[in-house]
Amino acid sequence: MPMSSATPVPPSHAPPAEPVDLSAAVATRVHSVAEARTGGDGKEGWRLGLAAAVTTAVWIYLGALLIIWGMMHFGGDGDWLPTILVYGPRQFYALPLVVLAPLALICRWRFRNLWRLGIAAAVALGPLVNWCVPWYAVPQAEGPRLRVLSLNTWGGAVADEDLVALASRVAADVVLLQEARPRYEEVWSEEWQVRRSGGLLVASRWPIVEDERLTKRVSAQGTVGGRGLLVAVDAPFGRIAVCNVHMRTPRWGLTEVLDPLAFLVPEGADSLIEEIAYRRAGSEQLVDRLAGMGLPLVIGGDFNMTTDSRIYRAFWSRYTDAFLAAGWGPGFTKWTPYSDLDPEGHWDYELEGEFGTRIDHVLVDGHWAVARARVEEDVGSDHRPVFAEVVFLPKGTADQR
């Protein structure tokens, strides 16, 4: 039989389907799920909404802290914006915990949110605020001890009697002063030996047999990246080297990018980057000079950099920071009034209070262990005194470390 051709199907004349409103459908579904969970209880729905809002806030807070930490770690004293964070107020990073922790306790999913807030607290108080715990202190270590006191006197603002009383109270063997005025050479009793170079002063209970002035110029214009006063001291347990340092401040670069009216001025970033380069070169030159000492070495002073600075980590972290090893708390040594952020009074209101950073340090090489370290009370400077007690290790013990 011949094949018959297919009969054509007439086109459908059915009306077109109505478009689906996806947003309305999703909203209806969410509403039905909420009603299913709450049994239609509006109060319970409000509680779920609050719990969701708290959870979102916790995640945002934790994420922001991790981003700030990453910026400070990888860019502090390397790029301009992270450098502002490194030397800015750090106390505020922990403040959201005061609000979020109680809310997390009273809302649903409390254990998950409290766990996340625990991580946030560890980040805020640890790497951001730099809260130290004396994990590496060895208060019972045997061996001769050296007590070191370091203080930036704020251009001689510390009264003579307060300085002497402080040194006596901590029973210091060596005192390192920055921004020291000539009058500080005369405040010590006869048992002390004193060396001074510019604004740097070293006072020792034991004989000072050598001294060397270290001024590190880092540009053709004579820009000083850092200063040091290096002395050799005949301690009862042998000759040691002590270096008093005052490194270049980041303030000159920061003022180029901070403006009370515009807040940030990216056009000034080049000036800040240039200052960072000066400060990096100053540290590099000074550390190179100290590298071949051949004597047990103690370094102290106003480093004008935090321990999370890329400059500090590149050059000074080879030594043991006494406060990192044996201190407790944030150990802020430099207190800056908030009003310094608006030196010309552009704002209509006056900023009160201060914020702290830890930029003064006592460092030791492998010949020492740290027994104690602390930041002393205010004696009239914008810096707080730093005290450290270190234990001299026998040569074999030092080599094992």
C-alpha positions as CSV (number, residue, x, y, z in Angstrom):
1,M,0.0,0.0,0.0
2,P,1.2,3.5,-0.7
3,M,2.3,5.3,2.4
4,S,-0.2,7.9,3.5
5,S,1.1,11.3,4.4
6,A,0.7,12.5,8.0
7,T,-2.3,14.6,8.6
8,P,-1.2,18.1,9.8
9,V,-2.2,19.0,13.3
10,P,-3.9,22.3,13.6
11,P,-2.3,24.9,15.8
12,S,-3.6,25.3,19.3
13,H,-5.8,28.2,20.0
14,A,-5.5,27.9,23.8
15,P,-4.8,31.2,25.6
16,P,-1.1,31.8,26.7
17,A,-0.2,30.9,30.4
18,E,-0.1,33.7,32.9
19,P,3.5,34.7,33.9
20,V,4.6,33.4,37.3
21,D,5.6,36.0,39.9
22,L,8.6,34.3,41.4
23,S,9.2,36.9,44.1
24,A,5.6,36.5,45.4
25,A,6.0,32.7,45.2
26,V,9.2,32.8,47.3
27,A,7.6,35.2,49.8
28,T,4.6,32.9,50.1
29,R,6.8,29.9,50.6
30,V,8.9,31.6,53.3
31,H,5.8,32.8,55.1
32,S,4.3,29.3,55.0
33,V,7.6,27.8,56.4
34,A,7.7,30.4,59.1
35,E,4.1,29.7,60.1
36,A,4.8,25.9,60.0
37,R,7.7,26.5,62.4
38,T,6.0,28.8,64.7
39,G,2.5,27.5,64.5
40,G,1.3,31.0,63.4
41,D,2.7,32.6,66.6
42,G,3.7,36.2,65.7
43,K,5.8,36.5,68.8
44,E,7.8,33.4,67.9
45,G,8.3,34.8,64.4
46,W,9.7,38.0,65.8
47,R,12.1,35.9,67.9
48,L,13.2,34.0,64.8
49,G,13.7,37.3,63.0
50,L,15.9,38.7,65.8
51,A,17.9,35.5,65.9
52,A,18.5,35.7,62.2
53,A,19.5,39.4,62.5
54,V,22.0,38.6,65.3
55,T,23.5,35.7,63.3
56,T,24.0,38.0,60.3
57,A,25.6,40.7,62.5
58,V,27.9,38.1,64.1
59,W,29.0,36.9,60.6
60,I,29.6,40.5,59.4
61,Y,31.6,41.3,62.6
62,L,33.8,38.2,62.3
63,G,34.4,38.8,58.6
64,A,35.3,42.5,59.1
65,L,37.8,41.5,61.8
66,L,39.4,38.9,59.6
67,I,39.7,41.4,56.7
68,I,41.2,44.1,59.0
69,W,43.6,41.5,60.5
70,G,44.7,40.5,57.0
71,M,45.2,44.1,55.9
72,M,47.3,44.9,59.0
73,H,49.4,41.7,58.7
74,F,50.2,41.9,55.0
75,G,50.1,45.6,54.5
76,G,51.0,47.4,57.8
77,D,54.0,49.6,57.2
78,G,53.9,48.4,53.6
79,D,50.9,50.2,52.0
80,W,49.2,53.4,53.1
81,L,45.7,52.2,54.2
82,P,46.8,49.2,56.3
83,T,49.5,51.5,57.9
84,I,46.7,53.8,59.1
85,L,45.0,50.8,60.7
86,V,48.2,49.7,62.4
87,Y,48.8,53.0,64.2
88,G,45.2,53.9,64.8
89,P,42.9,53.1,67.7
90,R,42.6,49.4,68.4
91,Q,40.4,49.3,71.5
92,F,37.2,49.7,69.3
93,Y,37.7,46.3,67.7
94,A,36.4,44.5,70.8
95,L,33.5,46.8,71.5
96,P,30.8,45.0,69.3
97,L,31.3,42.0,71.6
98,V,29.6,44.0,74.4
99,V,26.4,44.2,72.4
100,L,26.5,40.9,70.4
101,A,27.4,38.5,73.2
102,P,24.3,39.3,75.4
103,L,22.1,39.2,72.3
104,A,23.5,35.8,71.3
105,L,22.8,34.5,74.8
106,I,19.1,35.3,74.6
107,C,18.4,34.3,71.0
108,R,18.0,31.0,69.2
109,W,21.1,29.3,67.8
110,R,23.0,30.7,70.8
111,F,25.7,28.1,70.9
112,R,26.6,28.5,67.2
113,N,26.7,32.3,67.5
114,L,28.7,32.2,70.8
115,W,31.2,29.9,69.1
116,R,31.6,32.4,66.3
117,L,31.9,35.3,68.7
118,G,34.6,33.3,70.6
119,I,36.6,33.3,67.4
120,A,35.9,37.0,66.9
121,A,37.0,37.7,70.4
122,A,40.3,35.8,69.9
123,V,41.0,37.8,66.7
124,A,40.0,41.1,68.2
125,L,42.0,40.7,71.5
126,G,44.8,38.7,70.0
127,P,46.3,39.9,66.7
128,L,44.4,43.2,66.6
129,V,44.6,44.6,70.2
130,N,47.8,42.5,70.7
131,W,46.8,41.2,74.1
132,C,49.8,39.3,75.4
133,V,49.9,36.3,77.7
134,P,53.2,35.3,79.5
135,W,53.5,31.9,77.8
136,Y,57.3,32.1,77.5
137,A,58.2,33.7,80.8
138,V,60.8,31.8,82.9
139,P,60.5,33.5,86.4
140,Q,62.3,30.6,88.1
141,A,65.2,30.5,85.6
142,E,68.6,30.2,87.3
143,G,71.4,32.6,86.3
144,P,72.5,36.2,86.7
145,R,69.8,38.8,86.1
146,L,69.7,42.1,84.3
147,R,66.9,44.6,85.0
148,V,66.3,47.0,82.1
149,L,64.1,50.2,82.1
150,S,63.3,52.1,78.9
151,L,61.4,55.4,78.7
152,N,60.8,58.2,76.1
153,T,60.8,61.3,78.4
154,W,58.7,63.4,75.9
155,G,61.4,66.0,75.5
156,G,62.3,66.1,79.2
157,A,58.7,66.3,80.5
158,V,59.5,63.7,83.2
159,A,60.6,65.3,86.5
160,D,64.1,64.4,87.7
161,E,62.9,63.1,91.0
162,D,60.2,60.9,89.4
163,L,62.7,59.4,87.0
164,V,65.1,58.5,89.9
165,A,62.3,57.1,92.0
166,L,61.1,54.9,89.1
167,A,64.6,53.5,88.5
168,S,64.9,52.9,92.2
169,R,61.5,51.2,92.6
170,V,62.2,48.7,89.8
171,A,65.8,48.2,90.9
172,A,67.0,48.9,87.4
173,D,70.6,48.0,86.4
174,V,70.4,49.8,83.1
175,V,68.2,52.7,82.1
176,L,67.6,53.8,78.5
177,L,66.1,57.2,77.9
178,Q,64.9,58.7,74.6
179,E,64.4,62.4,74.0
180,A,66.6,63.0,77.0
181,R,67.7,66.5,78.0
182,P,71.2,67.2,79.2
183,R,70.0,67.7,82.8
184,Y,69.3,63.9,83.0
185,E,73.0,63.3,83.1
186,E,73.2,64.8,86.5
187,V,70.4,63.1,88.4
188,W,72.2,59.8,89.1
189,S,74.2,59.0,92.2
190,E,78.0,58.3,91.9
191,E,77.6,54.6,91.5
192,W,76.0,55.1,88.1
193,Q,77.9,55.6,84.8
194,V,76.2,57.7,82.1
195,R,76.6,58.1,78.4
196,R,74.6,60.5,76.3
197,S,74.4,61.2,72.6
198,G,71.8,63.7,71.3
199,G,68.5,62.7,72.8
200,L,69.7,59.2,73.8
201,L,71.0,58.4,77.2
202,V,72.3,55.2,78.8
203,A,72.8,54.9,82.6
204,S,74.3,51.8,84.1
205,R,75.2,50.6,87.6
206,W,78.2,48.8,86.1
207,P,81.1,50.3,84.2
208,I,80.6,51.4,80.6
209,V,83.8,50.7,78.8
210,E,82.9,51.6,75.2
211,D,80.2,53.6,73.4
212,E,79.3,54.2,69.8
213,R,76.8,56.7,68.3
214,L,74.7,55.2,65.5
215,T,72.9,57.7,63.2
216,K,71.4,56.1,60.2
217,R,70.8,58.5,57.3
218,V,68.6,57.0,54.6
219,S,68.4,59.7,51.8
220,A,70.6,62.1,49.9
221,Q,69.0,64.9,51.9
222,G,70.3,63.4,55.2
223,T,66.9,62.0,56.4
224,V,67.5,60.1,59.6
225,G,65.8,56.7,59.6
226,G,66.9,55.9,63.2
227,R,69.4,56.7,65.9
228,G,71.1,54.4,68.4
229,L,73.6,54.6,71.2
230,L,75.5,51.4,71.6
231,V,77.5,50.8,74.7
232,A,79.6,47.9,76.1
233,V,79.0,47.2,79.8
234,D,81.2,45.2,82.2
235,A,78.5,43.3,84.1
236,P,79.5,41.1,87.0
237,F,78.8,38.0,84.8
238,G,80.8,39.3,81.8
239,R,80.8,42.0,79.1
240,I,77.5,42.7,77.4
241,A,76.3,45.1,74.7
242,V,73.3,47.4,75.3
243,C,71.8,49.5,72.5
244,N,69.4,52.4,73.1
245,V,67.3,53.1,69.9
246,H,64.9,55.8,68.7
247,M,63.5,55.0,65.3
248,R,61.8,57.5,62.9
249,T,58.2,58.2,63.7
250,P,55.4,57.3,61.2
251,R,53.6,60.5,62.1
252,W,55.0,62.6,59.3
253,G,53.6,60.3,56.7
254,L,50.3,59.7,58.4
255,T,49.5,63.4,58.6
256,E,49.7,63.5,54.8
257,V,46.8,61.1,54.4
258,L,44.7,62.0,57.4
259,D,42.6,65.2,57.3
260,P,39.9,66.0,59.8
261,L,37.7,67.4,57.0
262,A,38.1,64.8,54.3
263,F,39.2,62.0,56.7
264,L,41.4,60.3,54.1
265,V,43.5,62.1,51.4
266,P,44.7,59.4,49.0
267,E,46.8,62.0,47.2
268,G,49.1,62.0,50.2
269,A,49.8,58.3,50.0
270,D,53.1,58.8,48.2
271,S,54.4,60.8,51.1
272,L,53.5,58.0,53.5
273,I,55.0,55.3,51.3
274,E,58.2,57.4,51.2
275,E,58.3,57.7,55.0
276,I,57.8,53.9,55.3
277,A,60.8,53.4,53.0
278,Y,62.9,55.7,55.2
279,R,61.9,53.9,58.3
280,R,62.6,50.5,56.7
281,A,66.0,51.6,55.6
282,G,66.8,52.9,59.1
283,S,65.9,49.6,60.7
284,E,67.8,47.6,58.1
285,Q,71.0,49.6,58.6
286,L,70.8,49.5,62.4
287,V,70.2,45.8,62.6
288,D,73.0,45.1,60.2
289,R,75.3,47.0,62.5
290,L,74.2,45.0,65.6
291,A,74.3,41.6,63.8
292,G,78.0,41.0,64.3
293,M,78.3,42.2,67.9
294,G,79.8,39.0,69.4
295,L,78.5,40.0,72.8
296,P,75.2,39.2,74.6
297,L,72.9,41.9,73.3
298,V,70.0,43.9,74.8
299,I,68.1,46.4,72.8
300,G,65.6,48.9,74.1
301,G,63.9,52.1,73.2
302,D,61.2,53.9,71.2
303,F,61.0,51.8,68.0
304,N,58.0,53.8,66.7
305,M,56.5,50.6,65.3
306,T,54.2,47.8,66.5
307,T,55.2,44.2,66.6
308,D,52.8,43.5,63.7
309,S,54.5,46.1,61.5
310,R,56.1,44.6,58.4
311,I,59.3,46.5,59.2
312,Y,59.4,45.1,62.7
313,R,58.8,41.6,61.5
314,A,61.4,41.9,58.8
315,F,64.3,43.1,61.0
316,W,63.5,43.1,64.7
317,S,61.6,39.9,65.2
318,R,64.9,37.9,65.1
319,Y,65.2,39.0,68.7
320,T,62.9,38.1,71.6
321,D,60.5,40.9,72.6
322,A,60.4,40.8,76.4
323,F,56.7,41.9,76.7
324,L,55.5,39.4,74.0
325,A,57.3,36.7,76.0
326,A,56.4,37.6,79.6
327,G,54.0,40.5,79.6
328,W,50.2,40.5,80.3
329,G,47.6,42.6,78.5
330,P,47.9,44.9,75.5
331,G,50.9,46.7,77.0
332,F,50.2,50.1,75.4
333,T,53.2,52.3,75.8
334,K,52.3,55.4,73.7
335,W,49.0,57.2,74.5
336,T,47.8,59.6,71.8
337,P,44.9,62.0,72.5
338,Y,42.0,61.8,70.1
339,S,42.2,65.5,69.7
340,D,45.5,65.0,67.9
341,L,43.4,63.7,65.0
342,D,42.1,67.3,64.6
343,P,45.1,69.5,65.6
344,E,43.6,72.6,63.9
345,G,40.2,72.4,65.5
346,H,38.1,71.9,62.3
347,W,35.5,69.8,64.1
348,D,32.7,71.5,66.0
349,Y,33.2,69.2,69.0
350,E,36.2,68.3,71.1
351,L,37.4,64.8,71.1
352,E,38.2,63.5,74.6
353,G,40.2,60.5,75.7
354,E,43.3,58.7,74.4
355,F,44.1,55.6,72.4
356,G,47.1,53.4,73.0
357,T,49.7,51.6,70.9
358,R,52.7,49.5,71.9
359,I,55.7,51.0,70.1
360,D,58.3,50.9,72.8
361,H,60.1,47.6,73.3
362,V,62.9,45.7,75.1
363,L,64.5,43.0,73.0
364,V,67.1,40.4,73.8
365,D,69.1,37.9,71.7
366,G,69.6,34.2,72.4
367,H,71.9,34.7,75.3
368,W,68.9,35.7,77.5
369,A,65.6,34.3,78.8
370,V,62.8,36.7,79.9
371,A,61.7,36.4,83.5
372,R,59.4,39.4,83.8
373,A,58.1,42.3,81.7
374,R,55.6,45.0,82.3
375,V,54.6,48.5,81.4
376,E,55.0,50.8,84.3
377,E,52.6,53.6,85.5
378,D,52.6,57.1,83.9
379,V,55.4,59.4,85.1
380,G,54.6,62.5,83.1
381,S,55.4,61.4,79.5
382,D,53.1,60.5,76.6
383,H,55.0,57.2,76.7
384,R,54.9,54.7,79.5
385,P,58.1,53.1,80.9
386,V,58.9,49.6,79.8
387,F,60.5,47.3,82.4
388,A,62.1,43.9,81.7
389,E,64.0,41.4,83.9
390,V,66.1,39.0,81.8
391,V,68.2,36.1,82.8
392,F,71.7,35.5,81.4
393,L,72.1,32.0,80.1
394,P,75.3,30.0,80.1
395,K,76.8,29.6,76.7
396,G,75.7,26.0,76.3
397,T,72.1,26.8,77.2
398,A,72.1,29.8,74.8
399,D,73.4,27.6,72.0
400,Q,70.6,25.1,72.6
401,R,68.0,27.8,72.3
